[in-house]
């Protein structure tokens, strides 16, 4: 293995952390400790070089001082991505490098990290698929607005500190069913924010060496601390998550016909019936 991609001599998630993950996966948000506080692939210069060599579609960045709720994706800053990352202390920016597994060293890092948890994951939610990594580089005080994601996700804090506020997955108060449905047929993942939602959130404060698990489609926002931050998000899809997504997509079709479909069940409900119908419709081009 390339020296730049080598993991620490010990596991990143020790036995006690793997046991904690096992108790809570896949539905309960929880914190974990990790041993990835220092890694050459996660230094600013390495990340700037990575961002500069990946396709433009793999980079997203904007000013860091965003509101909690945004209407669509914020516009980029106009500062080149390499400079944005190298000078993150002064560029007032939020940047994400997407699908870092496109680079061989980062692909190995992702595989090694998730390999430690694979037995638990596959026993609960089926085969792991679409292993992806995202690296966030954020200026002091930066905000990641309110949204959801379709993947199972563990966010590892490497440098700096931040607070993620999570909301219950599958609860339409925090993410309406219609938004889920349009997302799975091509819409955005951004959510409308209202201050009255805040009482339903749970805060997870993260320091270097700490991580938080985010269940599939759990709404959340993130506020960065008083210094620049580097975080690594390791994500995967599962047989369960794809079935939930396909059931949501079918519900969107049913809703267009004036029906009021029942939301898919959360794990351990399997949602296979609706998922199968959607896959058949999609195969024959009936559902778009």
N, C-alpha and C positions, 0 to 999 in steps of 0.2 A: 504493500500500500504506500502511496505517496506520503512522504513525511508531513506535508501540509494538511493532509486529510485524516491523520491518525487521531483516534480518540484517546482520552486519558487511559492510563494503565488499568484503572478500575472502571466498573460500569458507570455510565452516566446516571442511570437510575438504580440505586442499590436495592437490595432485597426488600427492605422495609417500604421503599417507595413503590416498588412493583406490587407489593401486597396492598398498599393503599389504592393504587390504580385499579387493581382487581376488585376491590370492595365497591368501587364507585362507578366503574365503566359499565354502560355507555351513557347514563342519564344524569349522573350527579356531578355538578361542578365541584372541583376540589383543587387544592394546591399540592404541589410536589416539590421536592428538593432535587437538584441536578448538579452534576459535576462538570459542567461545560462553561465555567465562568471565564476561562481563558482558552482561546483557540485561534491559531493563526489565520484560519479561513474567515474568522469573524472580526478581524481588525479592520479599521476604517479604510486603510489603503487597499487591502485585499477586496473589500466590498466595492470600493470605487472602481477597481479594475474589472471586477465581475460585472458590474452594471454597465460599464462601457463596452463590454464585449458581447452582451446578450442582445437579442432583437429589441427594437424600440417598444414592441408590444409587451415586453416582459418588465417594463419599468413604468412606475406611476409615481408622480410626486407633485406636491402642491405646497402652498404656504401652511405652516403648522398651526396657526391660530384660527382654526375653524370653529364654527358653532357646533353644538351637539347634533343638531339636525341639519342636513343639507338636501337640496332638491337636485338630485343628479350628482355627478362627480365634479369636484372643484377643478378649476382650470390650473394648468401647470404654472410654475413660477417664471419660467423663461431662463432660469439659471441652469447651465449644463449639469447633467446628473453627476458627473465626476466631481465637479466643484461643490455641488450640493452636499455630497457625502463627506468629502475631505474637509469641508469647512462647516460642518453641521453645527458647530458651536455658534456660528454667526449668521447662517442663512435663513433662520426662522422657517424651517422646512420639515415636512413629513415625506418620507420616501419609502417605497416598498419595491424590493427586487423579487419578482414573481418567478415561480418554477425554476428555482436555483438548481434543480436536478438536471437541467440541461447541460451543466458543466460537470465533468466526470468526478472531480474531487468532492463537490457538494452532493452529488448523487450518492457517493459512497458514505458520506457523513449521514445523510438522511436514512439510507438503508440500515446502517449500523444502529442508529438511534431507535428507529421503529422496530428493528429486529429484537431488541430487548423486551418489547411489549407484545410482539406478534402472537405468542401463544394465548394470552388472555383475550386479545382482540378477536382472533378468529374463532375462539370457543364461544364467544357471545354473539357477535354480529356477522359472522361469516367471513368469507375470503376478503383480505385486504386488497384494495385496488386503488389506482391513481395516487400513488405516494407522491406528495408534492411538498416543496419547502418554500417558504416566503420569509424574507428578512426585512425587518422594519428598522429604519434609521430615522430618528426623530430629534428635533431640537428641543431645548428646554421649554416646557409649557405647551408642547404640541398636543393636538387633539385628533383622535380617530373618531369620526362621527358615528352615530347610532346606525347599526346595520346588522345583518345576519350573514352566515356563511353555510354552504351546503356540506362541508366536510366535518368529520371528527377532527379535533384540533387540540394540540398542546402548544402553548406559547411559553417559550423559555426565555427568561430575562438574562442577558449576558452583560450588559453595561447600563449604568444609570438605574432609575426606578420609575415606575408608573403604577397607575391604579386602573384596573379593568373593572367596570361595573356590568355585571351580567343580569339578565332577566330570564324568567322561566321559558324554556323551549316549548313550543306547541300551544302557548296560551295566546288566544287571539287579542287579548287586551294589549299585548306588547308588540305583536306582529300579526295583523289581520290575515285571515285565511286567503283573501283575494290577493294580497301581496305575495304570499307564498306561491300561489298558483301562477301568477304572471311571471314571477322569477323563473320558474321551471319551464316556461315557454318563451324565454328570451328577455324578460324584464330585468330591472335593476334590483340590487340587494339593499339599497339605502331605505331607511325607514323614517317616517315622520316622527319627530320628537315633540312631546308635550311634557311640561314640568310635572304634571300630576302622575306621570309614570314612575317617577323617581322612587317612590316609596316601595315599589315592587322589586327594586334592584338589590343586588348583593355585591359589595365591594371586595376585590381581591388586590391587595397591595403587594407589589412584586419588587424584590431587590435582586441584584445579581446572585445567581445560584438558586433562584426560585422559579417555579413554573405554575401555570394554571391550565386545567383541562376545560375545554369549551364543548358542550354537547352540540350535535348537529342542529343547526338553525336556531341556536340560542341567541337572542338579540343581545347586543353589548355595545358599549363605547369605551374609549380608553383616553385617559388624561396622563400625559407625561409629567415627570417630576421636574426638578429645578436644574437638571443637567442633561446633556444629550444622552440618548438611549439607543441601545442596539438590542433587538429581540429576534429570536428565531422561532418561526411557527412551523411545526411539523404536522402535516395533515394527511389524511387518508380517507377514501371512501370505502364503503362496505356493501355487501349484499343488502343489508337492512337499509342503509341510507339511500341506495338507488331505488329500492321499492317504495320508500316513503316519498321520494321525489316524483316518481312516476305516478303514484296515486294522487299527489297534489296536481300534477299536470292534467290527469283525467278529470279531476274535480273542476278544473278551470273550463274544460269543454262542456261538462254538464251544466255549469253555472251559466254559460252562454245560451243554453237552451231553456233558461228560466228555472232550473232546478236549484235546490239548496242542499248540496251534498254534504255528508258528514265528513269532518276532517279525518285524515289518517290517524291511526293510533300510534302512540309513542311506543318504544321498545318496552316489553317484548312482543307487542302486536306485530304481525309480519307484513300486513298490507299487500300480500301477494296477489289477491284477486284483482283489485283495481290496477295494480302494476301490470299484470298480464294483459288486461284489456287495453291499456294504453300502449303497450309494446306492440300488440297486434295492429291496432289502429295506425300507429306510426309506421310500421313495416309496410302497410299497404297504402300509405300516403293519405289516409283519411283524416288524420289529426295533424294539424300544423300549428 
